[in-house]
Amino acid sequence: MQRRRFLALSGAGFAGGLAGCGGSDATGESIENHPAAAGLDAQPRQGDLGNHVVLAFEDPSCERCAAFHAETVPQILSNLVEPGLGAYVVRMYPVVFPWGEPASQALEATYARDDAAFWSLLGHYFENRSQFSAENVLDRTGAFLREATALDADAIVSDAENRAYADAVQADVEAAENAELGETTPVVLLFRDGEFVTKVNGSVSYEVVAEALGEAS
């Protein structure tokens, strides 16, 4: 079962950001029309799509993405998602190191089977990124899934090897390209009350996110 078969819509959205690994202003554009958010309801997310949306394009091989995931995402979850103020959504954007592409394939194959396992595997990649290479990533992925989940790890690895979810990965890449996001990851787009506010790059702090969304204390 492939849960993310769609084509990204055309358009552009851009606002300046911070440095990370490796358009035109569209402030006020609705989330329904923003090209980066094409097929948003089918993407891995935590929280309900509502007032605020933090949409992050991430590469599992990216050091800055790992820092964002470790330092900022927990605050997004505790301050926005858990109180019901918004959602954190992630799209795969493998543009940094070569192992990020097969890892993205494995993440899509995992997400098609189990949402919680997807987040667990994504965290595993970020926490252990120095251990992966294009040659070993799928073997190590299989070992992790066998140990940490009840999923059929061999089937997921086989799907990743055969690029069974290449359409889903490509759709994420096309969404980034159509929105003219560049290749500096992570790319974080912030939507407030259904409208695009800004885009920032790199391991942006929660304070920047909260300020843009009007949730700063």
N, C-alpha and C positions, 0 to 999 in steps of 0.2 A: 504494500500500500504506500503510495507516495502522497504525502499530505500537502506538498507545496508546489503544485504544477500551475504556474501562471507566468505571464509576461509582464515585465515592468512597463509602466506607462512612460511616455516622453514628458520632458519638462526640465526645470532647473530650480535649485534652491541652494543658497550659499550665504554664509556669514563667516567672518574671520575667526581664527582659533589659535590654539597653542601648538607647540611642537610635539611631534610624536614619532613613531617609527616611519622610517622610510618616507565661477558662474555669475551668476548674477544674484543680487539680493532679492529675496522673495518673502520678507517678513510679512506676516499676516495671511499668507497662503493657507488655505484650509488643509487639514491633514488628509482629507479625502482626495485632494487633488495633487498633493505633493508627490513627486515621482519616487522619492526615497521611501515613502510609506505605501507603495503599491502592494496590495495583498497583505496588509498589516495584520489582519485578524488571523492569518495562517502562520505567523511567525512565532518562534518560541518567546514566551513572555512570562513575567511574574506580575500579577496584579491585573485588574480589569481596565480595559480601555475606557477612559473617562476624561476627567478634567485635564490631567497632565500626562504626557507621554515622553519618556526618555528613550529615544531610539538610537542604539549603538551599533555601528558597523565595526566588527572586531575580527582580527586574525588570531587564531589560537597560537601562532608562533611569535606574536609580537610582544616585546618586553613592556611597552607602554600600555598595551591592552591588559597585560597581567597586572600591572600596577593599578590601573583603573579598576579592574575587577576586585583587587584586594583592598584598596583604600577607599574608593568612592562608592562602588556598587552596594556594599553593606549599608551605607548611610542612605542611599536611595531606597533600599528595601525597608529600612526601619522608619524613615521619615516620610516617605511618600507612598510606598506600596502597602505596608501593613496598616496604616490609618485609612486606607481607601482613597487616597488623594490622586493616584495615578498608577501608571504601569511602566515597567522596565522591559523593553523589547530588544532582542539582539538579532542581527543578521550577520551571516558569515561573509567575510571579505578577505580572502587569502591572497594578499599582495606583498607579504614581507619575505619569509623564508619558504623554500620549496616544500617543506613538510606540512605547511599550513593547508595546502590544497587537499592531500589525502586525509588529513585530520578533519577538514570541513566535510568531506564526503562521509567520513565515519560519524560525525556529529549529526548530519542529516539522516543517516540510516538509523541512528539511535533515537533521534527525535520522533521518527515515524512510528517507533515502537513504544517509547515511554518518555514522557516529559521530564520526570524527575531524573532519570538516567542521563538525559541530555545535559542537564545542568551540572550533574556530578562529573561527567566526562569533560565538559568545558573547563570546570575548575581544576580538574586533574591536569589538563594540558597546561594551563596557566601556572600552576604551582610547580610543575616539573619540566618546564619548557626546555631547560638546558640538557635534558636527557634524551630529547627526541631529534631524529634526523629523518630525511626522506626515506632512508633505507630501513629504519626500525620502527617508525611511528605506528604502523598497523599491527605489527607483532606486539608492541607494548600496549596498544589500545585493546587488543584482544585479551591480554593478560589482566589488564585492569577491569574490563567488563566481566570477565569470569569471576574475579575475586569480589568485586563490589556490587554486582547486580545479578538478577536472576534471568537476564536476557540471554539469547542465543548469540554468544560472542562470535562464534565462527561465521554465522550468517551475516552479522554486521560487517565483519572484516571482509567477507566475500563481496558484499554489496559495495563496500568502499573500493576494493580492488577493481571491481567491474564498473565503477562509476554509475551505479544504479540510480543515484540521486544527483547526477550531474545537472539536471534541469533546475533543481532547487538551488544549487550553488550558483549556477549561471544567472538565475533570476535575481539573486542578491547582488551579484557583480553588476548586472545590468541596471538595477535600481540605483546603485552608487554612481555608475557612469551617467545615467540619464539625469541625475541630480547634480552632476559635475562636482562630486565630492573630492576628487583627487585620490592619491594613494598614500596619504599620511594617516596612520591608524593609531588609536581608535578614532573614528569619526562619530561624534555624538550630536544628534539633532534633538532640539527641545521644542515641544509643542505645548502651548498653554491654552486651555479652554478651546481646544480643537484647531488652533492656529499656530503656524510655524513662527517661532520666536528667533532662534539663532542656531548656528552650528559652531561647535568647538572641536578642536583636534587635540589629541594627546590625553595624558592621564589627568584630566581636568578635575578640580576639587569639587566636593559636594557644595561648597559655598557658592561657586559659580553657577551650578545647576539650580540651587535654591533661589538665588537672586534673579535669574532669568525667568523662573516660574512663579515669582512673587511669593515664595514660601520662606524667605530669609527671616530669621528670628530677630 
